[in-house]
Amino acid sequence: MATPDLTAAADVVELARGVVQSGAKTLATGGGPDADQVLGYDLAHTAAAVETARSMLDYGSSGDIEAAITCAFVADAVGDLATRLFGREGVWGIEPGALDAARAFCATFRDPDFLASLAGQDGPRHLDDDFELVQDTFRRFADAELAPIAEHIHRENGDIPEKIIGGLAEMGAFGLSIPAEYGGYGSGGESEYIGMVVATEELSRGSLGAGGSLITRPEILTRALLKGGTEEQKQTWLPLLATAEVMNAVAVTEPDYGSDVAGIKVMATQVDGGWLVNGVKTWCTFGARADVLMLLARTDTDRSKAHRGLSMFIVPKARGEGHGFVFDQEAGADGGAPGGGRMEGRPIDTIGYRGMHSYEIAFDDWFVADANLVGREDGLGKGFYLQMAGFENGRLQTAARAVGVMQAAYEKAKQYAEDRVVFGKPIADLQLTKVKLARMAITIQASRQASYEVARLMAKGEGALEAAMVKAYVCKAAEWVTREAMQIHGGMGYAEEYDVSRYFVDARVLSIFEGADETLCLKVIARRLVEGATAS
């Protein structure tokens, strides 16, 4: 086996970063990401992969296996960059042969025999003892409680059992980011963010729809309340979220406005004692079971104010069933409702990510009390910014969910390859299978380590761009890993009785929610890269 060379790996990463910077400068001097969308999109994904490779360099210094995994990942990331550049160097504004200095490195560490030698070498995670305990605790819960019911929920489009929610509440899963003074377990700093990433991965490994996503919605509302809620609102809602006495859904997206949040139409009109909400939200995941909705609505009729005219509300509601709901508001309810309001939820059937269910929710004069406007008077017009405070961490959590799904798919594929005998030998002994499994494990470990690094940045109040990058890279990677896991299963991978078919359709949603991939790349990542290129 070739000897890993981390110095060469670092040089190759810097070479690739230079190409990304050149592309960003070209994009900046051209039409920008809104005009040169293909370049902007490719640049964003390339930058995300290269930064993931950079984040692996410290990991690689921890041991021989870690170094080999790092070199293999760096070579793969740069090889992918080369395919995006070939024949399009002019579009990127670079000279042909810009990556020639990386050719020997890539040849060595993309060599099939080298990759095959890494089959079964998953690499340690290098978590501190406290986080190892978090991992073990949530993994045991996922194995005992989530995995046995995950396939049933998926195939029957069933609801998440209440015992799952109760079990996670007992473990403190919903209070991981809520400060202790509000009844949670959040301690700030790295422990809070990395703990959330570790827990999310393990729950998603058990089930994306019935486990990994349950703690994301409370996390988003928690971050928004901590950012802009009044002290009274924090004292009221955070303890209830920490114990799961209140579970929330997020109502932001609208039928005509997905990632273009600034254009939303749902209107909250001020009346005596509160607000009347009218309009339609869509893709409101967990909307039936939720006790409250985190609702983003327009409170200023001047649409030219765009996102500055939006405010955030906490909207109480009854619990509904997974197959739809209709609630009528009685006079005097919900802090003095005038009566006559209605909320109707229509379920949206999906190919995967089942259990939480998604809904289109129509509001007809639904009353929300003044006390539930997040930030009260100071929160008027600040809803977009409060939402973003929650969604930035939601992107990191989504990356962690993707890692969990990938890990589950990889474990199933590895076991199947060892058990499946073809032409007189297990398919795990075949070079092609070995390379597939090795690349899957390398991709998963790189995605995991990048998530840890972003968590550390966010703990310092940084990492917004990096969170977008890790979300973009890891969620696309999950599609490939789960696809390869299906392929290793052959025909049985296409059968619903095997879990890998569920992992594949679950993974497909990851590049869509918490910021659609194209919008995330063009409006966040590419735009920030252009700003950096302009400033340098």
N, C-alpha and C positions, 0 to 999 in steps of 0.2 A: 504494500500500500504506500502511496506517496506520502511523504512527510508534510504535515500541515505547515504553512508558512504565514503566520499572522502579519508579519511586516509587509509581505507582498500583498496580503489581503487588504491591509490598510491603504496601501498605495493604489490598489485597484479601486477601492471605494472612493478615494479622493479624485481619481481620474474620472470616475462616473459622476461624481458631484460637480466636477468642472463642466462636463457635458450638459448636465441639468442647468447649471447657471448660465451657460451660453444659450441654451434654449429659452430660458426665462428672459434674457436680454433681447433675444430676437422677438419674442412675443411682446415684450414691452415696447419695442420700437415699431412694431407692426400695428395690427388692429386690436391687440389685446385679446383676452380669452373669450370675450363675447363675439368677436369677429372671426378669429382664428381658432375655432372651437376644437378641431381635431388635434391641432398642436397643443392647445391648452389641456385637453383631456389626456393625451398621451404623456405630456410633461408632468401632469399631476400624479398619474399612476407610476411613472418612472421615478419621480422624486420620492414617492411613498415607499417604493421597493428599495431604493438606494438608502434611504434613511433607516429602513428596517435592517439592511445589511450593516450600516454603520453601528447601529445599536447592538449588533452581535459581537463586535470586536472585544469588548470587555468580557463578555461571556466566554469567548474563545480562549481567553488567557487563564481560565480556571482549570484546564486539564487537557489531556490529549484528545479525548472523544469530543469535548467541547470545541477544541481547535479544528478538528476535522469537520464537524458539523458547520462551523462558521465558514471555513473555506469553501465548502460545498455550496452553502447558501449564497455567499458573495458571488461565486462563479455563476450560479444560476441567475441571480438578479442582473448581473452585468450581461450575461448572454441574452436575457430577455430585452435589455436595453438595446443591444446590438441589432436585434430583429426589428425593433421599432425605427432604428436609424437607417438601415440599409436601403439605399435608393432614395432616401428622403433627407439626406444631409443638408441640402439647400434650404429645406423648410425649417430645419432646426438652426440654421446659421452656423454650421460647423464644417470643418474640412473632412473629406473622406479619409478614413483611417484614424479618426480621432481616438478610437479605442484599440488601436493596434498594439499598444503597450500592454494591454490586458490579455492578449491572445494566448500567450503561453500559460498564464495562470488559469484561464478558463479551460484550456485544453487539458491541463493536469487534473483539475478538480471537477470537471464535468465528464471525465473519462468514465465509461460504463463500469469498468472493473473497480475503480475507486468508489463509485457510488454503491455498487453491489456489496462492497466490503462493509458498508455502513448499515446494511439491512439489519434491523433489530436493535440498532444503537440509537435509542431515543434521546439519550442525554439527560442528565439531572437538571432539575429546575433551579437549584441553588436558592431556595427560600430559607429565610431565617426560621428558627424553631417555632416562633409564635405563628408564623404563616403556614408552616407545615401542619400545625395543629388545626388551623382554620381549614386547610385543604382536606385533612383527614376527616374532620367533623362533617363537612358538607358532602364529601364523597360518600361517606357511609350513609348519610341521609338519602342521597341520590340513588345509591345502589339498593337500599332497602325499601324506599317509599316511591321514588319516581320511576325508575326503570321498569318495575313490574306493571305499571299502569299506563306507561307512555304510549305503547302501541295501541291499546284499547281506546284511549282518548283520541288518538289520531284517526283510527279507522272508523270509529263511531261518531266522530266530531263531538265528543262528549265535553262536559264541563269539568273543570278542575275540582276534585273532591275537597270539601271543606277541611278535612283532616290534614291535607297538604299545607294549606294556608295556616292552620293552627300550629302544625309542627314547625314550620319555618318561623312563626311568631315566637314560639317558645325558645327557639335557638337564637333569637335576636336578629334575624336576617333583615327585618324591615327597619331596624334602628341602627344599622351599621354606620350611617352618615349623619345621624341625628345626635347633636351634642348631649352630653349626660344631663345637663340642666333641663333639658326638655324630654327626658325619659329614654334617651337612646344610648348608644354605645360608642358614638363617634368621639375620637380623641384628637382629631385633626392630624395633619402631617401624613407621612408616608403610610403609617399603619392603617389609617382609615381608607386611603385610596387603594393600596395594594390588597388589603383585606377584602374590599369590595370586588376587585378583579378576580381574586382567587376563588371567592365564594360563587361569583357569577359563572366562572368557567365550570366549576364542578357541578353546579345545578343544571347548566346547559348540557353537560355531558349526559346527565340522566334524562333530561327532556327539555328541549328549547321552549315548547309551548306551555308545558305544565310546571316548569321550574325556573329555568334561567331568566325568563322575562318577568316573573312575578315581582322581583325586587327592583326592577328598573323604573316602573312608573312611580312608586313612592319616592325613589331617589330623585327623580326629575322635579316632583312637587316640593320635596324637601329643599333642594338647592334653590328653587325659586323663592320659597318662603324665607330662607336664610339670607338671600340676596336683598329682598325688598319688602318682606312682610313686616307688619307692625309687631311690636312686642306682644300685644294681646293675641294677634293671630298666631304667632309662634307658640305661645303658651296654650292656645286652644287646640291647634291642629297637629303639631309635631308629636306630642305624647300619644295621640290617637293613631297616627301613622306608624309610630314605633312599635306599637302592640298589635297592629293590624285590626284594631277595633274599627278603624276606617281604612278602606282600600280605595285607591283612586284610579281613574283613567285619565288620559290626556286627549282633549278635544281641541285640536289646532287645525288640522287639514280640512279643506273644503272641496266639494266636487270640482270646482273650476280653479282652485288654488291649492296646489300641493306644496312644493318647496317654495313657491312664490308667496310667502306668508304675508308680505306687505299689502297684497291685494285682497285680503279676505273681506267677505261681505257680511258675515253674521254680525248683527247689530245689537248693542245693548243700549237701550234708551232710558235715561234717568226719569224716575217717577218718585212720588213721595215714599221715602223710606228705602228705596232701592232702585233696581233696574229691571226692565223687561227685555228678555232676550228673544230674538227672532232670527231664523235662518237655519241652515243645514250644515252640519259637520259630517265628515266621513273618515273612514279608517280609524275609528275610535276603538282601539283595542281594549278589551276587558270592560267595555262600556256598560254591559248589562249587570255584571256582578258588582261593579264598583259602587261605593257609597257616595262618592263625590266625583265630579268632573273638574279637572283643571282646564278651564275654558278661556281661550283667547278670543276676544270680541272687539269690534270697532265701537269706540265710545265717542268719536268725533265725526260728525257728518262731512267734514271737509276731507274728501278722499285724497286731495293733493298732499296731505300730511303723511300718507302711506303708513309705514310702520310706527310713526310717531303718534298716530291716532288710535293705537290699540292698547287695550288694558286686559288684565288677567283677573279672572274670578274663580272662586271655589264654589262650585254649584252642587249643593246636596241633592240626593235623589234616593229613591227606594232601590232595593236590589231586584234585578230582573232575571229572567231565565235566558239561557243561551240561544233560544230560538226566536228572540224578539220580545219587545215590551212596549207598553203604552202606559204612561202615568198622567193623571189629571191632578192639577194643583187645587187644593181646597182653599177657600178664603181664610186668611189668618195664619196659614201654614208658612213655614220657612221664613220666619221673622216678619210676618205681616203681609203675606202675599194677597193681592187683591182678589184672587180667584179667577178661574177660567183658563189658566195656563195649561199647556200640554207639552209633553216630551214623548217622542215616539222613536224607538230604535228598530231599524231593519238590519238583520244579520247579513254579512257579506261572506258567502262561502268561499273558502280558499283551498288551494291544492295541498298546502302544508301549514305549519305553524298553528296547529289547532289546539284547542283547549281554552285559550283566553278569549277567542272569538273577536271579530272586528265588526263594527256597526256603522251604518249611516244613521245619524241622530238628527231629527227635526225638532226645532224649538218653536213653539207658538205662544208668544206672550208669557214665557216662563219667567217667574219672578225670582230675582236674586237680591238678598238683603244688602244694604250698604256695607255691613260688617264683613261681607265676603268679597269685597273688592280688594285684591291683594295690594297692601300699602295704603289703603283708604285714599284720601285725597292726594297724597304724595305719589300714589301708584298710577294715577290717571296718565295715560299716554306712554307708560313704561312697560307695558305687557310684553312687547317684543323682546326687550332686553332681559326681562325676568325669565322668559321662556328660554332664551339662549343660555342663560346661566345654568339652567337645568339640562339643556340638550347637549352642551359641550361634554359634560361628564357622561351623558347618555351615549355619545359616540364611543367613548372608551369602553363603556359597558357592553356595547354591541360588539366591539372587537373581542372582548372576553367571551361573549356568547358564541361567537364564531369559532374561537379556539376550542370551546367545549364540544361543539358539534363535530369539528374536525377530529378531535381526540377520540370521540366515541366511534366515528366512522373508521378511523385508522385501527383501533383496537379490534373491531369486528373483522376488518379486512385481513389483518395480520393472522388472527385465529383461523379464519376460513382458509387462508392460503396454506397454513400448516396442516389443516385437516383434509383438504381437497387433493385427491390423488388423480393425476392425469398422465397417461402414457407411462405408468409404472413408478411415478415419483410425485411427491407433494409439489404443488405449483410454487410453494415458497422456495424451492430449490432452484427455480428457473431464474436466469439472469434478469430477464425483463421484469419479473415480479419483484425481485430483490431491489432493482433500481426504482420501481414504482414506490415500494414501501419506504425505501430510504428517502426519496424526495418528499414523500408525504410527511415523514417524521421530522425532517429538516425544516420544512415549511411551518409545521406546527410549532416547533421549538422557537424558531425565529419570531413567529407571530406572538408567542407567549412572552418572550423576553422583551420585545418591542412594547408590548402592553405594560409590562412592569416599568419600563423606562418612562413611558408617558404618564403613568400613575405618579411616579416620583416628581415629574415636572409639574403636574397639576396640583400636587400637594404644596408646591411652592408658589402657587398662583400663576403658573405659566402653562405652556403646552397646548393652547387652543389649536394652533396649526397642526401640531404633532398628533393631537387627538383625531383631527379630521383625516390626517394621513394614515394613521394606523387603522382607522375604520375603513378607509377606501381599500387599502392593501389586503387586510386580513379577510374582509368579507368576500372579495373576489377569489382569494386563495381558498376559502371554504367551499366555493362551488367546484373548484378543480379537485380538491382532496376528496370530497364526497362522491364526485363523479368517478374518480379512480377506484374508490372503495367499492362502488357498484360494479365497475368493470371487472375487478378481481373476483367478485362473486359470480361472474358470468350470467347465465340466464336467471339464476336465483336472485341476483341483485335487482332484477326487475319485478320480482314477486313481492307482494305486500307482506307476506309472512316473514320476510327478513327485514330487520331494522334499517338496513342501509338505504332502502328506498325512501324511508321517512327522513333520514338525514339529508338526502339529496334535495327533496322538495322543501325541507325546512331551511337549508342553507340558501336556497334561491331568494328568500325574502330579505336576507341580510343586506344586500346591496341596494335595497329599495327603501326600507324604513330607516328612521333616524337620519334622514338626509339622503335622498336619491343619489346614486353614484355620480351621475352626470352633473347634477347641480352642485354636489359637494366638491367635485373636481374643478369645475369651472368657476363657481361663485366664491369658493373659499380657498382651496389649495392653490389653483393657478393664479388667482388674483393676489394672494399673499406672496407668491413667488415673484410675480411681476413687481409688486411694491418693493420687495427686497432687491431686485435687480436694478430698479430705478434709483434706489437709495445708495447703492454701492458705487 
